[in-house]
Amino acid sequence: MSAATLAAEGGSSRTAPRLNGTLVAAIAVLLVLLAAVLAGPRWLPSPTEQDLGNILAPPSSVSPLGTDQLGRDVLARVLAAIRLDLVVGVTALLVPLVTGSLLGALAAWRGGWVDEVVGVVADVVQAFPYYLFILVLAFFLGAGLSSIYVAVAAVAWVSYMRIVRAEVHSAMQQDYVQAAVGAGFSGSRVLLRHVLPNVFKQPLTYAVTDVVVVIVSTATLSYLGVGVTPPTPELGALVSDGQQFVTVRPLLTVAPGLAVVLVGAALALLGNGLSRQVDEA
Amino acid sequence: MAAPSARRRLARALVAVALVVVVTFLFIHIVPGDPARAILGPQASPDAVSALRDRLGLDRPLLAQFLDYLSHAVRGDLGTSVAEGVSVTSLMVGRAAPTVALVLCSAILTVVLTVPLAALAARRPGSLVDHAVRTVPLLGLGLPAFWFALVLIQVFAVRLGWFPAGGYGGSPLQSLRALVLPALVTAVSILPFTVQSLRVAMIEAADADFVAAARARGVPPWRVLRRYVFRNAAVPAVVVLGLNMGWLVGNTLIVEKVFAIPGVGALLVDATLSRDFPVVQGLALVIALLVIGTNLATELVRIGLDPRLRHGKESLR
């Protein structure tokens, strides 16, 4: 059980127009966010520029979200942090997406002991709660982005393995695969040329939802002090920074947290909408 | 239970247990460089480092170290905390009660929230209510537990004063009050998964012939839902909860830390931050074994309750 079943859950055709509405809304929110993240630095001060004469300032026309305890512009920092988290969320998943999909295809295709070995290793990885695994890795690799990349690569492949394994399994029952095998094509050719093109959409749409999980865990680790280290703006680190001023300037804690929720909601809706489209196609 | 699929599950769980023991043992050896140096940090004196090397037996052959680790672990000896000088097992036992209470409260709250939501959605698949129930928890996927916890503390503890801002203890009633907000955070974090699965299970149960038969006999709709659909969806509900136990336990690490609950999760986070290796290793081992145990028990219950699974094909998780 994972976000896979959550995202890959289809709707009836009667409700299709409304689903497209969600998809459009999700894409619109993401485009606005992207525009803000890319254009923001042109209008706002640098996210790391300090102004000690203007600390913890309330929102104004110059700093729409005010300034933090070092006089840095909060909006600029939140936008820079969204950008960082999005980049981490997407790039960290590239390796597990590929390794998981390949292992899943291999497990389904070869079956037998290969399938068993891959299955047991996946069980072991899943026996460690996600945050425990990441924390332990952060313990060894030290705080920083590299721990997050390694941890995600070590954990996230399991979902893709399970998805692709199931997809390849059902593809192998299909006539076009049987025909390709019957025509005498080699196993690797059938797998790469006939099966994979028909099963790659499911892991990809799942990855969109998975980005949310990576972003939330990056923020969580940074909040705990084992993720991204200051002064780099990261959403979880910003929440942790702002926490001590929560009674004076709640915005310092609220804004970065809401940013995670907003990014997460848009991506989750996008993933959900995409997977429904894939299922209906 | 001599069903073939049950035996296969059991065998697989045993292999997983063996691998978990090996992996937790190897934790310390995957670090590049000297593990003792990694634990003590760059400021430690060479003497302190070599003393710790001695204490952890790091200079002995790997196999001897492993056998040592295994024989101690089997006897319940998980080493001694570097920071506190107390045995890891006693630390863990001392901190277990709040965590067990938190996990139980979260599980109960999850069921209490999941069942009506899933029933509401499953009643008319494709309706507006169904859509709302399926979309809103999806938004919760991006809700960071630590931030949600901070918001709840600000609103319900600091402003309204309904619940304590953190901590645990005093009378059982006080402890229970202290657990309301933390349990809510953990429950909400797994709600997207549980609602979705239970909804599917209920729709499937509602499609069954005996439900159609009951309807045809003129049994009122809510009674059909309660008597026929609910009962048949109860098993999947328990299964979903069991399989999500790992995720739930993982979230308690964060939640305990934010709410300052002196449980195992907070202990693990603190041990990581203070680089107390034996504590991290011991807790990782115990938690992983518990998760494997819960998953196995869940699978066995499912196989035991569903005759179709006993001999039939593996079902996909």
Boltz contact constraints between the chains, C-beta under 6 A:
constraints:
  - contact:
      token1: [A, 1]
      token2: [B, 193]
      max_distance: 6.0
  - contact:
      token1: [A, 1]
      token2: [B, 243]
      max_distance: 6.0
  - contact:
      token1: [A, 1]
      token2: [B, 244]
      max_distance: 6.0
  - contact:
      token1: [A, 6]
      token2: [B, 192]
      max_distance: 6.0
  - contact:
      token1: [A, 6]
      token2: [B, 196]
      max_distance: 6.0
  - contact:
      token1: [A, 12]
      token2: [B, 126]
      max_distance: 6.0
  - contact:
      token1: [A, 14]
      token2: [B, 126]
      max_distance: 6.0
  - contact:
      token1: [A, 15]
      token2: [B, 126]
      max_distance: 6.0
  - contact:
      token1: [A, 120]
      token2: [B, 15]
      max_distance: 6.0
  - contact:
      token1: [A, 120]
      token2: [B, 16]
      max_distance: 6.0
  - contact:
      token1: [A, 123]
      token2: [B, 16]
      max_distance: 6.0
  - contact:
      token1: [A, 124]
      token2: [B, 16]
      max_distance: 6.0
  - contact:
      token1: [A, 124]
      token2: [B, 19]
      max_distance: 6.0
  - contact:
      token1: [A, 124]
      token2: [B, 20]
      max_distance: 6.0
  - contact:
      token1: [A, 127]
      token2: [B, 20]
      max_distance: 6.0
  - contact:
      token1: [A, 127]
      token2: [B, 288]
      max_distance: 6.0
  - contact:
      token1: [A, 127]
      token2: [B, 291]
      max_distance: 6.0
  - contact:
      token1: [A, 127]
      token2: [B, 292]
      max_distance: 6.0
  - contact:
      token1: [A, 128]
      token2: [B, 288]
      max_distance: 6.0
  - contact:
      token1: [A, 129]
      token2: [B, 246]
      max_distance: 6.0
  - contact:
      token1: [A, 129]
      token2: [B, 249]
      max_distance: 6.0
  - contact:
      token1: [A, 129]
      token2: [B, 250]
      max_distance: 6.0
  - contact:
      token1: [A, 130]
      token2: [B, 250]
      max_distance: 6.0
  - contact:
      token1: [A, 131]
      token2: [B, 250]
      max_distance: 6.0
  - contact:
      token1: [A, 131]
      token2: [B, 253]
      max_distance: 6.0
  - contact:
      token1: [A, 132]
      token2: [B, 250]
      max_distance: 6.0
  - contact:
      token1: [A, 135]
      token2: [B, 272]
      max_distance: 6.0
  - contact:
      token1: [A, 136]
      token2: [B, 280]
      max_distance: 6.0
  - contact:
      token1: [A, 136]
      token2: [B, 284]
      max_distance: 6.0
  - contact:
      token1: [A, 139]
      token2: [B, 272]
      max_distance: 6.0
  - contact:
      token1: [A, 139]
      token2: [B, 280]
      max_distance: 6.0
  - contact:
      token1: [A, 140]
      token2: [B, 31]
      max_distance: 6.0
  - contact:
      token1: [A, 166]
      token2: [B, 316]
      max_distance: 6.0
  - contact:
      token1: [A, 212]
      token2: [B, 141]
      max_distance: 6.0
  - contact:
      token1: [A, 212]
      token2: [B, 142]
      max_distance: 6.0
  - contact:
      token1: [A, 216]
      token2: [B, 144]
      max_distance: 6.0
  - contact:
      token1: [A, 219]
      token2: [B, 144]
      max_distance: 6.0
  - contact:
      token1: [A, 220]
      token2: [B, 144]
      max_distance: 6.0
  - contact:
      token1: [A, 220]
      token2: [B, 146]
      max_distance: 6.0
  - contact:
      token1: [A, 220]
      token2: [B, 254]
      max_distance: 6.0
  - contact:
      token1: [A, 223]
      token2: [B, 146]
      max_distance: 6.0
  - contact:
      token1: [A, 239]
      token2: [B, 147]
      max_distance: 6.0
  - contact:
      token1: [A, 257]
      token2: [B, 147]
      max_distance: 6.0
  - contact:
      token1: [A, 260]
      token2: [B, 144]
      max_distance: 6.0
  - contact:
      token1: [A, 261]
      token2: [B, 142]
      max_distance: 6.0
  - contact:
      token1: [A, 261]
      token2: [B, 143]
      max_distance: 6.0
  - contact:
      token1: [A, 264]
      token2: [B, 141]
      max_distance: 6.0
  - contact:
      token1: [A, 264]
      token2: [B, 142]
      max_distance: 6.0
  - contact:
      token1: [A, 265]
      token2: [B, 139]
      max_distance: 6.0
  - contact:
      token1: [A, 265]
      token2: [B, 142]
      max_distance: 6.0
  - contact:
      token1: [A, 268]
      token2: [B, 138]
      max_distance: 6.0
  - contact:
      token1: [A, 268]
      token2: [B, 141]
      max_distance: 6.0
  - contact:
      token1: [A, 268]
      token2: [B, 142]
      max_distance: 6.0
  - contact:
      token1: [A, 272]
      token2: [B, 138]
      max_distance: 6.0
